[in-house]
Amino acid sequence: MTQKSFLDKYSGQTLAELLALTDTYREDSIILAIEQALQSKAPADVAPSERVVLAVEALEREVNNGGYNQFFVNEPTYARDIVAALTQIGCPEIARITRDATDVLGLRPDWTDEQIQAAAADMADDGDERLGQLDHQFFEYPEPIEERLLTFVRANAAEIRL
């Protein structure tokens, strides 16, 4: 059975309703709808499992659009948590690649979002080159991120509120 892409945007379904659509729609479409619903929440209202979903989706979106550097510039809020989030969903190889990217950045746990953005924007050429190599490793998708993220969502459904 060929699965089709989901709605253009989230339109109020519950998590259970979205998960029930996985036989009809592609996994990435379902995850996108979940992400869109979670993005409408105030940051203080985001549960730890919801933050994992947001972090992984931010990484995948930004790296696919412009590489790790773009992730650090556009989504610095998730930079400190992303390796743990990838590990939690069962993607140790992508977590390793991403940890290497945070090492290139020189990321420290006490950095503010602004410091992360500045470090990415002011990176030396050798750092940019190394991030480019890591981008290519990421693009090889050594692990099925969407599939594992959806499994994580199912396992943590009690904590994920749309």
C-alpha beads as a LAMMPS data file, in Angstrom:
LAMMPS data file: protein, C-alpha beads

162 atoms
161 bonds

1 atom types
1 bond types

-500.0 500.0 xlo xhi
-500.0 500.0 ylo yhi
-500.0 500.0 zlo zhi

Masses

1 110.0

Atoms # bond

1 1 1 0.000 0.000 0.000
2 1 1 1.332 3.409 -0.940
3 1 1 1.026 5.889 1.881
4 1 1 0.198 9.465 1.126
5 1 1 1.406 12.679 2.647
6 1 1 -0.646 14.048 5.523
7 1 1 -2.496 17.306 5.862
8 1 1 -0.595 20.489 5.121
9 1 1 -0.845 21.399 8.782
10 1 1 -2.089 20.108 12.101
11 1 1 -5.818 20.625 12.480
12 1 1 -6.681 19.704 16.055
13 1 1 -6.468 15.911 16.170
14 1 1 -5.565 14.159 19.401
15 1 1 -2.352 12.173 19.587
16 1 1 -4.352 8.946 19.486
17 1 1 -6.150 10.119 16.343
18 1 1 -2.859 10.996 14.652
19 1 1 -1.236 7.689 15.608
20 1 1 -4.264 5.834 14.229
21 1 1 -3.504 7.350 10.812
22 1 1 -0.103 5.693 10.436
23 1 1 -1.532 2.955 8.209
24 1 1 -2.805 5.585 5.772
25 1 1 -0.244 8.395 5.925
26 1 1 3.557 8.449 5.890
27 1 1 5.336 8.485 9.238
28 1 1 7.039 11.786 8.490
29 1 1 3.648 13.403 7.901
30 1 1 2.303 12.159 11.221
31 1 1 5.422 13.348 13.060
32 1 1 5.137 16.740 11.347
33 1 1 1.548 17.123 12.571
34 1 1 2.646 16.188 16.108
35 1 1 5.492 18.705 15.925
36 1 1 3.166 21.454 14.718
37 1 1 0.800 20.806 17.622
38 1 1 3.655 20.852 20.148
39 1 1 5.073 24.077 18.716
40 1 1 1.855 25.849 19.660
41 1 1 2.536 25.226 23.353
42 1 1 4.308 27.708 25.596
43 1 1 7.890 26.547 26.275
44 1 1 7.134 26.209 30.005
45 1 1 4.296 23.781 29.178
46 1 1 6.430 21.387 27.102
47 1 1 6.999 18.047 28.847
48 1 1 10.386 16.275 28.583
49 1 1 9.103 13.713 26.048
50 1 1 7.585 16.513 23.982
51 1 1 10.920 18.332 24.039
52 1 1 12.574 15.203 22.617
53 1 1 10.158 15.289 19.680
54 1 1 10.744 18.996 19.088
55 1 1 14.536 18.673 19.333
56 1 1 14.771 15.719 16.935
57 1 1 12.451 17.345 14.417
58 1 1 14.373 20.640 14.634
59 1 1 17.631 18.784 13.976
60 1 1 16.274 16.854 11.050
61 1 1 14.623 19.897 9.461
62 1 1 17.595 22.227 9.871
63 1 1 20.389 19.794 8.969
64 1 1 18.473 18.711 5.864
65 1 1 17.994 22.354 4.858
66 1 1 21.428 23.760 5.606
67 1 1 23.521 21.454 7.723
68 1 1 24.539 21.368 11.350
69 1 1 25.611 24.996 11.243
70 1 1 22.066 25.994 10.315
71 1 1 20.743 23.870 13.202
72 1 1 22.980 25.707 15.666
73 1 1 22.043 29.128 14.279
74 1 1 18.288 28.536 13.922
75 1 1 17.562 26.144 16.807
76 1 1 20.132 26.831 19.545
77 1 1 17.568 26.007 22.237
78 1 1 17.848 22.318 21.339
79 1 1 21.620 22.145 20.838
80 1 1 22.360 21.168 24.433
81 1 1 19.698 18.421 24.495
82 1 1 19.875 16.918 21.041
83 1 1 22.436 14.167 21.667
84 1 1 20.449 12.872 24.643
85 1 1 17.213 13.127 22.637
86 1 1 18.654 11.054 19.786
87 1 1 19.921 8.490 22.266
88 1 1 16.480 8.328 23.896
89 1 1 14.755 7.523 20.619
90 1 1 17.291 4.809 19.793
91 1 1 19.546 6.532 17.242
92 1 1 23.047 6.093 18.721
93 1 1 24.889 6.588 15.410
94 1 1 23.114 9.859 14.595
95 1 1 23.698 10.847 18.245
96 1 1 27.439 10.204 17.744
97 1 1 27.518 12.278 14.557
98 1 1 25.625 15.063 16.294
99 1 1 27.906 14.923 19.349
100 1 1 30.852 15.321 16.994
101 1 1 29.110 18.398 15.544
102 1 1 28.600 19.908 18.996
103 1 1 32.274 19.209 19.700
104 1 1 33.266 21.116 16.542
105 1 1 31.157 24.009 17.788
106 1 1 32.873 23.792 21.177
107 1 1 29.456 23.698 22.847
108 1 1 29.479 24.027 26.618
109 1 1 26.480 23.253 28.845
110 1 1 26.417 26.771 30.312
111 1 1 26.209 28.591 26.971
112 1 1 23.193 30.745 26.214
113 1 1 21.290 30.422 22.966
114 1 1 22.981 33.613 21.789
115 1 1 26.441 32.179 22.482
116 1 1 25.590 29.039 20.514
117 1 1 24.377 31.126 17.567
118 1 1 27.467 33.345 17.697
119 1 1 29.828 30.356 17.811
120 1 1 28.119 28.836 14.767
121 1 1 28.069 32.126 12.860
122 1 1 31.733 32.875 13.599
123 1 1 33.108 29.401 12.985
124 1 1 36.508 29.155 11.324
125 1 1 36.828 27.557 7.882
126 1 1 38.205 24.300 9.283
127 1 1 35.192 24.039 11.600
128 1 1 32.810 24.652 8.702
129 1 1 34.618 21.993 6.690
130 1 1 34.346 19.478 9.529
131 1 1 30.634 20.253 9.973
132 1 1 30.201 19.694 6.236
133 1 1 31.712 16.226 6.597
134 1 1 29.327 15.518 9.464
135 1 1 26.416 16.794 7.366
136 1 1 27.266 14.132 4.771
137 1 1 27.359 11.440 7.446
138 1 1 23.959 12.601 8.663
139 1 1 22.535 12.536 5.114
140 1 1 23.475 8.872 4.837
141 1 1 20.819 8.250 7.517
142 1 1 22.486 5.373 9.290
143 1 1 19.289 4.956 11.340
144 1 1 15.578 5.459 10.559
145 1 1 14.976 8.630 12.599
146 1 1 11.262 9.068 11.824
147 1 1 10.451 5.420 12.524
148 1 1 12.263 5.493 15.853
149 1 1 10.789 8.853 16.808
150 1 1 7.299 7.520 16.129
151 1 1 8.057 4.467 18.285
152 1 1 9.234 6.860 21.029
153 1 1 6.012 8.881 20.712
154 1 1 3.899 5.736 21.054
155 1 1 5.895 4.602 24.099
156 1 1 5.562 8.030 25.742
157 1 1 2.023 8.873 24.622
158 1 1 0.843 9.402 28.202
159 1 1 3.236 12.352 28.540
160 1 1 2.650 13.866 25.095
161 1 1 -0.304 16.234 25.082
162 1 1 -1.343 18.038 21.920

Bonds

1 1 1 2
2 1 2 3
3 1 3 4
4 1 4 5
5 1 5 6
6 1 6 7
7 1 7 8
8 1 8 9
9 1 9 10
10 1 10 11
11 1 11 12
12 1 12 13
13 1 13 14
14 1 14 15
15 1 15 16
16 1 16 17
17 1 17 18
18 1 18 19
19 1 19 20
20 1 20 21
21 1 21 22
22 1 22 23
23 1 23 24
24 1 24 25
25 1 25 26
26 1 26 27
27 1 27 28
28 1 28 29
29 1 29 30
30 1 30 31
31 1 31 32
32 1 32 33
33 1 33 34
34 1 34 35
35 1 35 36
36 1 36 37
37 1 37 38
38 1 38 39
39 1 39 40
40 1 40 41
41 1 41 42
42 1 42 43
43 1 43 44
44 1 44 45
45 1 45 46
46 1 46 47
47 1 47 48
48 1 48 49
49 1 49 50
50 1 50 51
51 1 51 52
52 1 52 53
53 1 53 54
54 1 54 55
55 1 55 56
56 1 56 57
57 1 57 58
58 1 58 59
59 1 59 60
60 1 60 61
61 1 61 62
62 1 62 63
63 1 63 64
64 1 64 65
65 1 65 66
66 1 66 67
67 1 67 68
68 1 68 69
69 1 69 70
70 1 70 71
71 1 71 72
72 1 72 73
73 1 73 74
74 1 74 75
75 1 75 76
76 1 76 77
77 1 77 78
78 1 78 79
79 1 79 80
80 1 80 81
81 1 81 82
82 1 82 83
83 1 83 84
84 1 84 85
85 1 85 86
86 1 86 87
87 1 87 88
88 1 88 89
89 1 89 90
90 1 90 91
91 1 91 92
92 1 92 93
93 1 93 94
94 1 94 95
95 1 95 96
96 1 96 97
97 1 97 98
98 1 98 99
99 1 99 100
100 1 100 101
101 1 101 102
102 1 102 103
103 1 103 104
104 1 104 105
105 1 105 106
106 1 106 107
107 1 107 108
108 1 108 109
109 1 109 110
110 1 110 111
111 1 111 112
112 1 112 113
113 1 113 114
114 1 114 115
115 1 115 116
116 1 116 117
117 1 117 118
118 1 118 119
119 1 119 120
120 1 120 121
121 1 121 122
122 1 122 123
123 1 123 124
124 1 124 125
125 1 125 126
126 1 126 127
127 1 127 128
128 1 128 129
129 1 129 130
130 1 130 131
131 1 131 132
132 1 132 133
133 1 133 134
134 1 134 135
135 1 135 136
136 1 136 137
137 1 137 138
138 1 138 139
139 1 139 140
140 1 140 141
141 1 141 142
142 1 142 143
143 1 143 144
144 1 144 145
145 1 145 146
146 1 146 147
147 1 147 148
148 1 148 149
149 1 149 150
150 1 150 151
151 1 151 152
152 1 152 153
153 1 153 154
154 1 154 155
155 1 155 156
156 1 156 157
157 1 157 158
158 1 158 159
159 1 159 160
160 1 160 161
161 1 161 162
